[in-house]
Amino acid sequence: MTFSDFQELVNLSRQEIYQETYAENRETIRIKKEKTIVKNLAHILDAALRISNLKGFQAMSMRDLSRETGMSTGSLYAYFSSKEELAEILQSTGRAITLRLLRELSEEESTPRAKLRAAIRTHVYLSEVMRPWFYFSYMEARNLSKEERKKAISSELDTEKVFSDIISLGQEEGVFVRRDSRLAAGMIKAMVQDWYLKRWKYARRDVSVDRFADFVIDAVEAICLKRDQVDPNMEEEQEHELHRHSDTHENGRRTGCL
C-alpha cells in the first residue's frame, strides 16, 4: 500500500466516523441534513485543530473558530453545546479512526509478521495524515476532564493491545522470540510518537514517512523476529540502505546542508 492509497482510506474512514458521531449526538446536533452535517463537522474539526496547534485549545475562542470556519457562532453551536463538548468530539473521532484502521488493516494479513508490519506502517501513516490530531491529543492531555482522561488511557491501551496481541500470536507460532509483548508494544508507540512530535527533525534530515516506517519495522523485527525467520537477502538490502543514507548524511554535513 502506498501512502497516497492510505490517505484515501483515512478519508473514507473519517466520513464513516463523522456519520457515527452524528448518530451518537443526534439529540444535540440541531441540523437535520446528514450530508451537510458530515461536511461541516469535518470543516469545524479541521479548523479547531489548526487553531489549537497554533495557540492551544484552551486559548482558542469561539470567535477564532467562527473566523477560521467562516460560520457564525450560532451555526457552530448547532453542532456542539460548548468547547468542552467540541474537545470530546475531537478526541473521540481521532481515537475511533486510529483504532479502526489499526485493527482492519492488520487483520487483512494472514501471518503474524505481516500483521505486525501492517500495524506499524498503519500507525506511522496515521500519525502523518492525522498529525494535527495526534499533536492536539498529546498537548491537550493535561487539560482533559477526569472522565476524558480515563478514555484517553483506555484508548492508549487499546492501540498498544493491537501490537501486543500480534506479537503474542507470533510467539505462539514460533515466529517471534519470547519477550514481554506489552513492553515491545509500548516501545513501538514511543517510536511512532517521535515522528509527529518532532517532525521538524525528520524534515531537516529529509526522512520520508515511508523511510521512517521501514526503519521502525526493521528495528522492531531486529528485537522480535527469530533469527531463522530473517531473510539473508533482506539483511544485505538493509545494510546497503544504511550505508547509502549514512553517506548522504555525511556528504550533507560536510557541505553544510544538514
C-alpha positions as CSV (number, residue, x, y, z in Angstrom):
1,M,0.0,0.0,0.0
2,T,1.3,3.4,-0.9
3,F,1.0,6.5,1.3
4,S,-1.5,8.1,-1.2
5,D,-3.7,4.9,-1.1
6,F,-3.6,5.1,2.7
7,Q,-4.8,8.8,2.6
8,E,-7.9,7.7,0.7
9,L,-8.6,5.1,3.3
10,V,-8.4,7.6,6.1
11,N,-10.7,10.0,4.2
12,L,-13.3,7.2,3.9
13,S,-12.9,6.2,7.5
14,R,-13.3,9.8,8.6
15,Q,-16.6,10.1,6.7
16,E,-17.8,7.0,8.4
17,I,-16.7,8.2,11.9
18,Y,-18.4,11.6,11.3
19,Q,-21.6,9.8,10.3
20,E,-21.4,7.8,13.5
21,T,-20.6,10.9,15.5
22,Y,-23.8,12.4,14.1
23,A,-25.8,9.3,15.0
24,E,-24.4,9.3,18.6
25,N,-25.1,13.1,19.0
26,R,-28.4,13.3,17.1
27,E,-30.2,14.8,20.1
28,T,-27.7,17.7,20.5
29,I,-26.9,18.4,16.9
30,R,-29.6,20.8,15.6
31,I,-29.1,20.2,11.9
32,K,-31.2,17.6,10.1
33,K,-29.4,17.0,6.7
34,E,-26.8,14.3,7.3
35,K,-24.7,15.3,4.2
36,T,-24.4,18.9,5.4
37,I,-23.6,17.7,9.0
38,V,-20.8,15.4,7.9
39,K,-19.3,18.1,5.6
40,N,-19.5,20.9,8.2
41,L,-18.3,18.7,11.0
42,A,-15.1,17.8,9.1
43,H,-14.7,21.6,8.4
44,I,-15.2,22.5,12.0
45,L,-12.9,19.9,13.5
46,D,-10.1,20.6,11.0
47,A,-10.3,24.3,11.8
48,A,-10.3,23.6,15.5
49,L,-7.2,21.5,15.2
50,R,-5.4,24.2,13.1
51,I,-6.1,26.8,15.7
52,S,-5.2,24.5,18.6
53,N,-1.9,23.6,17.1
54,L,-1.0,27.3,16.8
55,K,-2.2,28.8,20.1
56,G,-3.6,25.9,22.2
57,F,-7.2,24.7,22.5
58,Q,-7.7,26.5,25.8
59,A,-6.7,29.8,24.3
60,M,-9.0,29.3,21.3
61,S,-12.2,31.4,21.4
62,M,-15.4,30.7,19.6
63,R,-14.7,33.9,17.7
64,D,-11.4,32.4,16.5
65,L,-13.3,29.3,15.3
66,S,-16.0,31.3,13.7
67,R,-13.4,33.3,11.7
68,E,-11.5,30.2,10.7
69,T,-14.6,28.3,9.5
70,G,-16.5,31.2,8.1
71,M,-19.5,30.1,10.1
72,S,-21.4,32.2,12.7
73,T,-21.1,31.3,16.4
74,G,-24.8,30.4,16.3
75,S,-24.2,27.9,13.5
76,L,-21.2,26.4,15.4
77,Y,-23.3,25.9,18.5
78,A,-25.8,23.8,16.4
79,Y,-23.1,21.1,16.3
80,F,-21.9,21.2,19.9
81,S,-23.1,22.9,23.1
82,S,-19.7,24.0,24.5
83,K,-15.9,24.0,23.9
84,E,-15.7,21.0,26.3
85,E,-18.1,19.0,24.1
86,L,-16.1,20.1,21.0
87,A,-12.9,18.8,22.7
88,E,-14.6,15.5,23.4
89,I,-15.7,15.1,19.8
90,L,-12.2,15.9,18.6
91,Q,-10.7,13.3,20.9
92,S,-13.3,10.6,20.3
93,T,-13.2,10.8,16.5
94,G,-9.4,10.7,16.3
95,R,-9.3,7.7,18.6
96,A,-12.0,5.9,16.7
97,I,-10.3,6.4,13.3
98,T,-6.9,5.2,14.7
99,L,-8.2,2.1,16.4
100,R,-10.5,1.1,13.5
101,L,-7.8,1.3,10.8
102,L,-5.1,-0.4,13.0
103,R,-7.4,-3.3,13.5
104,E,-8.8,-3.5,10.0
105,L,-5.5,-3.3,8.1
106,S,-3.6,-5.7,10.4
107,E,-6.5,-8.2,10.3
108,E,-6.3,-8.3,6.5
109,E,-2.9,-10.0,6.7
110,S,-2.5,-13.7,7.3
111,T,0.8,-14.1,9.1
112,P,2.0,-12.5,12.4
113,R,5.0,-10.9,10.7
114,A,2.8,-9.4,8.0
115,K,0.2,-8.3,10.6
116,L,2.9,-6.5,12.7
117,R,4.3,-4.8,9.6
118,A,0.9,-3.6,8.6
119,A,0.1,-2.4,12.1
120,I,3.3,-0.4,12.4
121,R,3.0,1.1,8.9
122,T,-0.6,2.0,9.5
123,H,0.2,3.7,12.8
124,V,3.1,5.7,11.2
125,Y,1.0,6.7,8.2
126,L,-1.9,7.7,10.6
127,S,0.5,9.9,12.5
128,E,1.4,11.7,9.3
129,V,-2.1,12.0,7.8
130,M,-3.6,13.0,11.1
131,R,-0.6,14.8,12.6
132,P,-2.6,17.8,13.8
133,W,-4.9,15.5,15.7
134,F,-2.1,13.4,17.2
135,Y,-0.3,16.6,18.3
136,F,-3.5,18.0,19.7
137,S,-4.3,14.8,21.6
138,Y,-0.8,14.8,23.2
139,M,-0.7,18.5,24.1
140,E,-4.2,18.7,25.4
141,A,-4.0,15.6,27.6
142,R,-3.2,17.6,30.7
143,N,-6.4,19.6,30.2
144,L,-8.8,16.7,29.9
145,S,-11.5,16.1,32.5
146,K,-11.2,13.1,34.7
147,E,-13.7,11.1,32.5
148,E,-11.9,12.0,29.3
149,R,-8.6,11.2,30.8
150,K,-9.9,7.7,31.5
151,K,-11.0,7.4,27.9
152,A,-7.6,8.6,26.7
153,I,-5.8,6.0,28.8
154,S,-8.2,3.3,27.7
155,S,-7.6,4.2,24.0
156,E,-3.8,4.2,24.5
157,L,-4.0,0.7,26.0
158,D,-6.4,-0.5,23.2
159,T,-3.9,0.6,20.5
160,E,-1.0,-1.0,22.3
161,K,-3.0,-4.2,22.6
162,V,-3.3,-4.4,18.9
163,F,0.5,-4.7,18.8
164,S,1.0,-6.9,21.8
165,D,-1.7,-9.3,20.6
166,I,0.1,-9.7,17.2
167,I,3.5,-10.2,19.0
168,S,2.0,-12.8,21.3
169,L,0.5,-14.6,18.3
170,G,3.8,-14.6,16.6
171,Q,5.5,-16.0,19.7
172,E,2.9,-18.8,19.9
173,E,3.6,-19.7,16.2
174,G,7.3,-19.6,16.7
175,V,7.9,-16.5,14.5
176,F,8.9,-14.1,17.3
177,V,11.2,-14.6,20.2
178,R,9.7,-14.8,23.7
179,R,9.8,-11.2,25.1
180,D,7.5,-9.0,27.0
181,S,4.9,-8.3,24.3
182,R,3.4,-5.3,26.2
183,L,6.7,-3.7,26.7
184,A,7.5,-4.2,23.0
185,A,4.1,-2.6,22.1
186,G,4.9,0.4,24.3
187,M,8.3,0.8,22.6
188,I,6.6,0.8,19.1
189,K,4.2,3.5,20.3
190,A,7.1,5.6,21.6
191,M,8.9,5.4,18.3
192,V,5.9,6.4,16.3
193,Q,5.3,9.3,18.7
194,D,8.7,10.8,17.9
195,W,7.5,11.2,14.3
196,Y,4.7,13.6,15.0
197,L,6.1,15.4,18.0
198,K,9.5,16.1,16.3
199,R,8.5,16.2,12.7
200,W,10.9,19.2,12.1
201,K,13.9,16.9,12.9
202,Y,13.0,14.4,10.2
203,A,12.1,17.1,7.7
204,R,15.5,18.6,8.2
205,R,17.1,15.2,7.6
206,D,15.0,14.6,4.6
207,V,13.4,11.4,6.1
208,S,10.2,10.5,4.3
209,V,7.3,8.9,6.1
210,D,7.9,5.6,4.2
211,R,11.6,5.5,5.1
212,F,10.7,6.2,8.8
213,A,8.0,3.4,8.7
214,D,10.6,1.0,7.2
215,F,13.1,1.8,9.8
216,V,10.7,1.3,12.7
217,I,9.7,-2.1,11.2
218,D,13.3,-3.1,10.8
219,A,14.1,-2.0,14.4
220,V,11.1,-3.9,15.8
221,E,11.9,-7.1,13.8
222,A,15.5,-6.9,15.0
223,I,14.2,-7.3,18.5
224,C,11.2,-9.6,18.0
225,L,12.0,-11.8,15.0
226,K,13.6,-15.2,15.4
227,R,16.9,-15.5,13.6
228,D,15.7,-18.4,11.4
229,Q,12.9,-16.1,10.1
230,V,15.3,-13.4,8.8
231,D,15.8,-13.4,5.0
232,P,19.6,-13.1,4.3
233,N,18.9,-11.1,1.2
234,M,16.8,-8.6,3.2
235,E,19.7,-8.1,5.6
236,E,22.0,-7.3,2.8
237,E,19.5,-4.8,1.4
238,Q,19.1,-3.2,4.8
239,E,22.9,-2.9,5.2
240,H,23.2,-1.3,1.8
241,E,20.4,1.2,2.6
242,L,22.0,2.1,5.9
243,H,25.4,2.8,4.2
244,R,23.7,4.8,1.4
245,H,21.9,7.1,3.9
246,S,25.0,7.4,6.1
247,D,27.0,8.5,3.1
248,T,24.3,11.0,2.1
249,H,24.2,12.4,5.6
250,E,28.0,12.7,5.8
251,N,28.2,14.5,2.4
252,G,25.4,16.9,3.5
253,R,27.1,17.6,6.8
254,R,30.4,18.4,5.1
255,T,28.7,20.9,2.7
256,G,26.7,22.5,5.5
257,C,23.4,21.2,4.1
258,L,22.3,19.4,7.3
